[in-house]
Amino acid sequence: MAVKITGEGIVNALRVFFGAFMIVVYLGMSVLFMLNFFKFSTTPAWTLARWVFAVILGVYGLYRGYRQVKGLDYYRGGNKADGGE
């Protein structure tokens, strides 16, 4: 039995892959900022900025992960601009 690959199936698979990839990027950058991987200056202002960006990227990565798992990123009922849900 052959599996029929439709254009919509490929697009959905790419969305899932890209979404997961971006989650890894956001969480990875958050960890790299926390560890000072990029060797920013250790002045208090740069340290504060580094930690603020690390927290923002981490929280956004978790948010994106939640939306990815729950399937909230994709419209199922048609085009949102056309009134679909």
C-alpha angles and dihedrals in degrees: 000000000000122000113230112222112207128193091246092054092052092048092051091048091051091049091053092047094047091045092052091045092053091048089056090048094051095046092043093052089048091056092045091053091048091052092045090235091163092055098235118184113282095227113129094249094054092043090053092047091049093052093044091053091045091054093044092050092045094050092045091049091052090047091051089048091053092049091047093052094045092045094235095138096070130069112226104181102057134280113346090218090057093056097262120141 
